[in-house]
């Protein structure tokens, strides 16, 4: 793995169950993400794209192949050092935040787990970075809008200063009017912090906004790799990719 790569996936297979219940969720997937780059995994529900993220974070126990993150080849378990470098932002911000913990508690806990000092300064800075005033610090998740909760989820991921964010449908649970705000925030944060993004989405418009390179997944397999300029020009080789592009164009016309 060259030092220019943040993530490299080689012949990744992920499966669930045994015997009659055995399911191949990811089949022979290979791709790489440049340091400081944005890479998108696109496909319909059940295509295996989120399972790739789970394999990287150690949440999918049954896998084979090779996963390299920041020059470290990953084994069966993930260390605290791994999680200090790699953090995940989930699809549903309300489900990923403890309903009985204030935002201050959520952020303080993340800092404590990773041995950071001066929590006050770090919490104030990260809230400002995600566009939330200090008045949000002692609120509870139910007191926030969906967009505000997702900003908190992003703040929780960023407060320990990771190098890589795994973004699992980070805007799909939000209203359309709020989605663009969160995507623009993520774009700004990446530029400010030199972050590497691996984003999962079923929405080609979202990936086109965020990512420079894209892998299209169908039934667990990567069927095509293309850059964002080819995607925007509707230049696809595989019929499934073309089908997704056509559907995205039709949806934009309706909207």
MIDRENNU-884333 format. One record per residue: residue number from 1; x, y, z of N, C-alpha, C in turn. Coordinates in steps of 0.05 Angstrom, whole numbers, plus 5000, padded with zeros to 4 digits. Layout:
// residues N
 pos n_px n_py n_pz ca_px ca_py ca_pz c_px c_py c_pz
 NUM    X    Y    Z     X     Y     Z    X    Y    Z
...
END
This chain:
// residues 255
 pos n_px n_py n_pz ca_px ca_py ca_pz c_px c_py c_pz
   1 5017 4976 5000  5000  5000  5000 5018 5025 5000
   2 5012 5043 4981  5028  5068  4980 5019 5087 5002
   3 5037 5106 5009  5030  5125  5029 5009 5145 5020
   4 5002 5144 4994  4981  5162  4985 4953 5151 4990
   5 4951 5127 4999  4925  5114  5003 4917 5114 5032
   6 4891 5121 5037  4881  5120  5064 4869 5093 5070
   7 4855 5081 5050  4842  5055  5053 4847 5039 5028
   8 4854 5014 5031  4856  4996  5008 4842 4969 5015
   9 4823 4962 4998  4807  4938  5002 4815 4919 4979
  10 4823 4895 4986  4831  4875  4965 4816 4849 4969
  11 4800 4842 4948  4786  4817  4947 4771 4811 4973
  12 4755 4831 4982  4740  4828  5006 4715 4812 5002
  13 4712 4792 5019  4687  4776  5020 4676 4777 5048
  14 4650 4782 5050  4636  4782  5076 4611 4764 5074
  15 4608 4748 5094  4584  4730  5094 4571 4728 5121
  16 4546 4720 5121  4531  4716  5145 4518 4688 5146
  17 4517 4676 5169  4503  4651  5172 4519 4627 5162
  18 4508 4603 5166  4521  4579  5157 4500 4560 5145
  19 4509 4542 5129  4491  4522  5117 4469 4535 5101
  20 4444 4528 5107  4421  4538  5092 4417 4568 5095
  21 4428 4579 5117  4424  4608  5122 4448 4625 5112
  22 4467 4612 5099  4491  4626  5090 4484 4646 5068
  23 4494 4671 5072  4490  4692  5052 4516 4706 5047
  24 4523 4708 5021  4547  4724  5014 4539 4753 5010
  25 4547 4770 5029  4539  4798  5028 4557 4815 5011
  26 4583 4809 5011  4603  4823  4995 4620 4802 4981
  27 4624 4805 4955  4638  4784  4939 4662 4797 4925
  28 4686 4790 4933  4710  4797  4918 4713 4827 4912
  29 4707 4843 4932  4708  4872  4927 4736 4883 4930
  30 4744 4900 4911  4770  4913  4913 4768 4942 4904
  31 4779 4961 4920  4780  4989  4913 4799 5002 4932
  32 4807 5027 4926  4825  5042  4944 4815 5071 4946
  33 4821 5083 4968  4813  5111  4974 4839 5127 4979
  34 4843 5148 4964  4867  5164  4968 4865 5180 4994
  35 4888 5185 5007  4888  5202  5030 4878 5230 5023
  36 4859 5240 5039  4848  5266  5033 4827 5266 5012
  37 4820 5242 5001  4801  5239  4980 4773 5232 4990
  38 4754 5231 4971  4727  5223  4977 4719 5201 4958
  39 4711 5178 4969  4704  5155  4952 4676 5147 4959
  40 4659 5141 4939  4632  5134  4944 4626 5105 4936
  41 4611 5091 4954  4600  5065  4947 4570 5068 4942
  42 4561 5062 4918  4534  5067  4910 4520 5041 4903
  43 4495 5039 4910  4479  5016  4902 4452 5016 4916
  44 4434 4999 4908  4408  4998  4920 4410 4984 4948
  45 4389 4985 4963  4388  4972  4989 4394 4942 4986
  46 4412 4932 5003  4419  4904  5002 4442 4897 4983
  47 4454 4918 4971  4476  4913  4952 4502 4906 4965
  48 4504 4910 4992  4529  4904  5006 4546 4927 5013
  49 4538 4951 5006  4555  4974  5010 4560 4981 5039
  50 4539 4980 5055  4543  4986  5084 4558 4963 5098
  51 4556 4939 5087  4571  4916  5099 4601 4920 5096
  52 4609 4934 5075  4637  4940  5071 4647 4957 5095
  53 4631 4977 5102  4638  4994  5125 4640 4978 5150
  54 4621 4960 5154  4620  4944  5178 4645 4926 5180
  55 4654 4916 5157  4678  4899  5157 4703 4916 5164
  56 4704 4940 5154  4727  4958  5161 4727 4963 5191
  57 4704 4969 5203  4703  4976  5231 4703 4952 5250
  58 4703 4928 5239  4703  4904  5256 4676 4895 5265
  59 4655 4906 5253  4627  4898  5261 4616 4875 5245
  60 4631 4866 5225  4624  4842  5209 4645 4820 5215
  61 4639 4801 5232  4659  4782  5241 4670 4763 5220
  62 4653 4756 5201  4660  4735  5181 4668 4748 5155
  63 4694 4750 5150  4704  4762  5126 4731 4751 5118
  64 4738 4753 5093  4764  4746  5084 4774 4767 5064
  65 4799 4766 5057  4811  4786  5040 4831 4803 5055
  66 4836 4826 5046  4856  4844  5059 4845 4872 5061
  67 4845 4883 5085  4837  4910  5090 4861 4925 5102
  68 4869 4946 5088  4892  4962  5098 4882 4991 5102
  69 4887 5001 5126  4878  5028  5133 4902 5043 5144
  70 4909 5065 5130  4932  5082  5138 4957 5065 5143
  71 4962 5047 5123  4986  5030  5123 4986 5007 5143
  72 4963 5003 5157  4961  4981  5176 4942 4960 5165
  73 4952 4935 5162  4935  4913  5153 4919 4904 5177
  74 4892 4904 5174  4874  4898  5196 4871 4868 5200
  75 4869 4860 5225  4864  4832  5232 4835 4828 5241
  76 4831 4810 5259  4804  4803  5268 4792 4825 5287
  77 4809 4838 5303  4800  4857  5322 4810 4885 5315
  78 4796 4905 5326  4804  4933  5322 4814 4945 5348
  79 4836 4959 5347  4847  4970  5371 4837 4998 5376
  80 4842 5009 5400  4835  5036  5406 4849 5055 5387
  81 4874 5048 5379  4889  5064  5361 4874 5067 5334
  82 4862 5044 5325  4846  5044  5300 4824 5065 5302
  83 4809 5063 5324  4786  5081  5327 4794 5110 5333
  84 4819 5115 5340  4828  5142  5342 4833 5154 5315
  85 4836 5137 5295  4841  5147  5267 4817 5145 5249
  86 4799 5126 5256  4776  5121  5238 4750 5123 5255
  87 4732 5140 5246  4706  5143  5259 4684 5141 5239
  88 4660 5134 5249  4637  5129  5231 4614 5148 5238
  89 4601 5158 5218  4576  5174  5221 4553 5157 5209
  90 4533 5152 5226  4512  5133  5218 4489 5148 5204
  91 4471 5131 5193  4448  5142  5178 4428 5157 5195
  92 4421 5146 5218  4400  5158  5235 4413 5171 5259
  93 4415 5197 5260  4429  5210  5282 4414 5206 5309
  94 4388 5204 5308  4373  5200  5333 4379 5173 5346
  95 4380 5152 5329  4385  5125  5339 4414 5123 5349
  96 4433 5139 5338  4461  5136  5345 4469 5153 5369
  97 4450 5169 5380  4456  5186  5403 4439 5176 5427
  98 4451 5174 5450  4436  5165  5474 4416 5186 5482
  99 4390 5178 5483  4369  5198  5488 4371 5211 5516
 100 4384 5199 5535  4385  5210  5562 4412 5223 5569
 101 4428 5227 5548  4454  5240  5552 4455 5267 5538
 102 4464 5287 5552  4467  5313  5539 4489 5312 5517
 103 4489 5332 5500  4509  5333  5479 4537 5335 5492
 104 4539 5350 5514  4564  5353  5529 4574 5325 5538
 105 4556 5309 5548  4563  5282  5558 4573 5265 5535
 106 4559 5266 5513  4566  5250  5489 4594 5256 5480
 107 4600 5282 5478  4627  5291  5468 4648 5286 5489
 108 4642 5291 5515  4661  5286  5536 4669 5257 5538
 109 4649 5239 5535  4654  5211  5537 4673 5202 5515
 110 4669 5212 5490  4687  5205  5468 4716 5214 5474
 111 4719 5238 5485  4745  5248  5492 4758 5231 5514
 112 4742 5225 5534  4753  5209  5557 4763 5181 5547
 113 4747 5168 5530  4754  5142  5520 4781 5142 5505
 114 4787 5164 5493  4812  5166  5477 4834 5182 5491
 115 4830 5188 5516  4852  5200  5532 4858 5228 5526
 116 4838 5244 5517  4843  5272  5511 4840 5289 5536
 117 4856 5309 5539  4854  5328  5561 4840 5354 5551
 118 4834 5372 5569  4821  5398  5562 4795 5394 5546
 119 4776 5379 5558  4752  5373  5543 4736 5398 5536
 120 4735 5418 5554  4720  5442  5549 4728 5456 5523
 121 4753 5460 5520  4763  5474  5496 4756 5458 5471
 122 4760 5432 5472  4755  5415  5449 4726 5414 5442
 123 4709 5413 5462  4680  5412  5457 4670 5438 5445
 124 4679 5460 5456  4671  5486  5445 4680 5489 5416
 125 4704 5480 5410  4715  5483  5383 4699 5466 5363
 126 4694 5441 5371  4681  5423  5352 4652 5430 5347
 127 4639 5440 5368  4611  5450  5364 4611 5474 5344
 128 4630 5491 5348  4633  5514  5329 4639 5505 5301
 129 4656 5484 5299  4664  5474  5273 4640 5462 5257
 130 4621 5450 5272  4598  5438  5258 4574 5457 5257
 131 4578 5482 5265  4557  5502  5262 4536 5503 5284
 132 4544 5494 5308  4526  5495  5331 4537 5514 5352
 133 4519 5531 5363  4528  5549  5384 4532 5534 5410
 134 4544 5548 5429  4549  5535  5455 4524 5530 5471
 135 4502 5542 5462  4476  5537  5475 4466 5509 5471
 136 4477 5495 5451  4469  5467  5446 4483 5447 5464
 137 4503 5456 5478  4521  5438  5492 4506 5421 5513
 138 4487 5432 5528  4474  5418  5549 4445 5410 5542
 139 4439 5409 5517  4413  5399  5508 4414 5369 5504
 140 4390 5357 5502  4387  5329  5497 4379 5325 5467
 141 4384 5301 5456  4378  5296  5428 4350 5303 5420
 142 4330 5298 5438  4302  5303  5430 4296 5333 5428
 143 4314 5349 5438  4310  5378  5436 4322 5390 5411
 144 4332 5373 5394  4346  5382  5369 4330 5373 5345
 145 4333 5387 5323  4322  5379  5297 4339 5357 5286
 146 4330 5344 5265  4345  5322  5252 4372 5332 5242
 147 4372 5355 5230  4398  5366  5220 4417 5373 5242
 148 4406 5383 5264  4423  5389  5287 4435 5364 5300
 149 4418 5343 5301  4428  5318  5312 4450 5306 5295
 150 4447 5309 5269  4469  5298  5251 4494 5315 5254
 151 4492 5341 5259  4515  5357  5265 4529 5348 5291
 152 4513 5340 5311  4524  5329  5336 4539 5303 5330
 153 4526 5286 5314  4539  5260  5307 4565 5264 5293
 154 4566 5284 5275  4592  5291  5262 4612 5302 5282
 155 4602 5319 5300  4620  5330  5321 4632 5307 5338
 156 4615 5288 5345  4625  5265  5362 4647 5250 5347
 157 4643 5246 5321  4664  5233  5305 4689 5249 5303
 158 4687 5275 5301  4710  5292  5296 4725 5301 5322
 159 4711 5299 5345  4723  5311  5369 4749 5298 5377
 160 4754 5273 5369  4779  5259  5375 4799 5262 5353
 161 4793 5278 5333  4811  5285  5311 4820 5261 5295
 162 4801 5246 5283  4809  5224  5266 4819 5233 5239
 163 4830 5215 5224  4839  5221  5196 4819 5212 5175
 164 4802 5192 5182  4783  5180  5163 4755 5181 5175
 165 4735 5189 5159  4708  5186  5167 4694 5166 5148
 166 4680 5147 5159  4663  5129  5144 4634 5139 5146
 167 4622 5146 5124  4596  5160  5124 4575 5140 5113
 168 4558 5131 5130  4538  5111  5122 4511 5125 5118
 169 4505 5132 5093  4480  5146  5085 4476 5170 5104
 170 4495 5189 5107  4493  5209  5128 4471 5229 5125
 171 4458 5230 5101  4436  5250  5098 4409 5237 5091
 172 4408 5211 5089  4383  5199  5079 4360 5201 5098
 173 4365 5205 5124  4343  5207  5144 4334 5237 5147
 174 4346 5255 5131  4340  5283  5134 4322 5294 5112
 175 4309 5316 5118  4293  5329  5097 4312 5339 5075
 176 4301 5340 5051  4317  5348  5028 4330 5376 5032
 177 4315 5394 5045  4326  5421  5049 4350 5421 5068
 178 4351 5401 5085  4373  5399  5105 4397 5383 5094
 179 4391 5365 5075  4412  5348  5064 4435 5365 5053
 180 4429 5385 5037  4450  5401  5024 4467 5415 5045
 181 4455 5424 5067  4470  5437  5089 4491 5418 5100
 182 4482 5393 5106  4501  5374  5117 4523 5366 5098
 183 4516 5363 5072  4536  5356  5052 4556 5379 5049
 184 4547 5403 5049  4565  5426  5048 4583 5428 5072
 185 4571 5422 5096  4587  5421  5120 4609 5400 5118
 186 4602 5376 5109  4622  5355  5107 4644 5363 5087
 187 4637 5376 5065  4656  5385  5046 4676 5405 5058
 188 4665 5424 5073  4681  5444  5086 4700 5432 5107
 189 4689 5413 5123  4705  5400  5144 4728 5384 5131
 190 4723 5371 5109  4744  5356  5096 4767 5374 5087
 191 4760 5397 5076  4780  5415  5067 4796 5427 5091
 192 4782 5433 5112  4795  5445  5136 4814 5425 5150
 193 4805 5399 5151  4819  5379  5167 4834 5358 5151
 194 4834 5361 5125  4848  5342  5107 4838 5313 5112
 195 4812 5310 5115  4799  5284  5121 4797 5267 5096
 196 4797 5241 5101  4791  5221  5080 4763 5211 5085
 197 4746 5211 5064  4719  5202  5066 4714 5176 5050
 198 4701 5157 5063  4689  5135  5048 4659 5136 5054
 199 4643 5142 5033  4615  5147  5037 4598 5126 5023
 200 4578 5117 5037  4558  5098  5026 4532 5113 5021
 201 4520 5109 4998  4495  5122  4992 4481 5107 4969
 202 4454 5109 4970  4438  5098  4947 4432 5121 4927
 203 4440 5145 4935  4432  5169  4919 4457 5179 4903
 204 4455 5177 4877  4477  5185  4860 4482 5215 4861
 205 4461 5231 4866  4465  5260  4868 4482 5267 4892
 206 4477 5253 4914  4493  5258  4939 4522 5250 4934
 207 4527 5227 4922  4554  5218  4917 4568 5237 4897
 208 4553 5246 4877  4564  5264  4857 4572 5290 4870
 209 4558 5299 4890  4565  5324  4904 4590 5321 4921
 210 4594 5297 4932  4615  5293  4953 4640 5280 4942
 211 4638 5262 4924  4659  5243  4918 4672 5247 4890
 212 4698 5241 4889  4712  5243  4863 4713 5216 4849
 213 4711 5195 4864  4712  5168  4853 4689 5151 4865
 214 4679 5133 4849  4655  5118  4856 4657 5089 4849
 215 4648 5071 4867  4645  5043  4860 4615 5036 4862
 216 4605 5024 4841  4577  5016  4840 4574 4987 4848
 217 4557 4982 4868  4554  4954  4878 4526 4944 4871
 218 4525 4918 4864  4500  4904  4858 4502 4875 4868
 219 4484 4867 4885  4484  4840  4896 4511 4831 4907
 220 4523 4850 4922  4548  4843  4936 4573 4847 4920
 221 4571 4853 4894  4595  4856  4877 4598 4885 4867
 222 4623 4893 4865  4629  4918  4851 4628 4913 4821
 223 4609 4926 4808  4605  4921  4780 4619 4942 4762
 224 4626 4965 4774  4639  4986  4759 4652 5006 4777
 225 4676 5015 4769  4690  5037  4782 4691 5060 4762
 226 4684 5084 4770  4685  5107  4752 4690 5132 4768
 227 4700 5153 4754  4704  5178  4768 4679 5195 4765
 228 4677 5216 4781  4653  5231  4782 4647 5246 4756
 229 4667 5253 4741  4662  5267  4716 4649 5248 4696
 230 4657 5223 4695  4643  5204  4678 4615 5199 4687
 231 4611 5199 4713  4584  5195  4723 4566 5218 4715
 232 4576 5242 4719  4560  5266  4711 4554 5267 4682
 233 4573 5256 4666  4569  5256  4637 4553 5231 4628
 234 4543 5216 4647  4527  5192  4642 4542 5171 4626
 235 4569 5170 4630  4586  5151  4616 4589 5126 4634
 236 4573 5106 4629  4575  5081  4644 4577 5058 4625
 237 4592 5038 4633  4596  5014  4617 4576 4992 4625
 238 4573 4988 4651  4556  4966  4660 4527 4974 4659
 239 4509 4956 4650  4480  4962  4648 4468 4970 4674
 240 4477 4959 4696  4465  4966  4722 4472 4995 4729
 241 4497 5003 4724  4505  5031  4729 4488 5050 4712
 242 4484 5043 4687  4468  5059  4669 4439 5061 4679
 243 4429 5039 4690  4402  5039  4701 4400 5058 4724
 244 4420 5058 4742  4420  5077  4765 4421 5106 4755
 245 4438 5111 4735  4441  5138  4725 4415 5147 4712
 246 4402 5130 4697  4377  5137  4684 4355 5143 4704
 247 4354 5127 4725  4334  5131  4747 4340 5157 4761
 248 4365 5164 4765  4372  5189  4779 4364 5213 4762
 249 4368 5211 4736  4361  5233  4718 4330 5237 4718
 250 4315 5215 4717  4286  5217  4717 4276 5229 4744
 251 4289 5221 4766  4281  5232  4792 4285 5262 4793
 252 4308 5271 4783  4314  5300  4783 4293 5315 4766
 253 4284 5303 4743  4265  5316  4726 4238 5319 4741
 254 4231 5298 4756  4206  5299  4771 4207 5320 4793
 255 4230 5321 4807  4234  5340  4829 4234 5368 4818
END
